[in-house]
């Protein structure tokens, strides 16, 4: 079992504690103490699995700012996808052309690829089925509710929207 490094524990603790504060929005001593204990336990148990190098990368203002902007970019894509799927459902589901498309992805690193794949899956109408490496390039196989474009590049632009650009800013 890999040994947990102290900076990774501290970084994970700070991140968990920040989420605790955002979720509870309580600054009473009892709540803060409970949040610290839970965050420390989560950090001790999970830091070695989540942080492999550069434990304080997110505390870089540029990376944190990109993550902050990405939340709003993702919410915009999420709203667009929800409206699209709702129109299809209320329209009798007649304008549905489901299929699987192979989309090129220009991201380096497992964290970046996983973040984009999960973001695509969370938007209604698309599910990332597989991440494949072929000839030094990454591709996603995505089930799409309406295959409006068969060209890989154009389909990728439609499906990924602005998310890929912001994920790249966060992780690279």
Order of alpha helices (4+ residues) and beta strands (2+ residues): alpha-alpha-alpha-beta-alpha-beta-beta-alpha-alpha
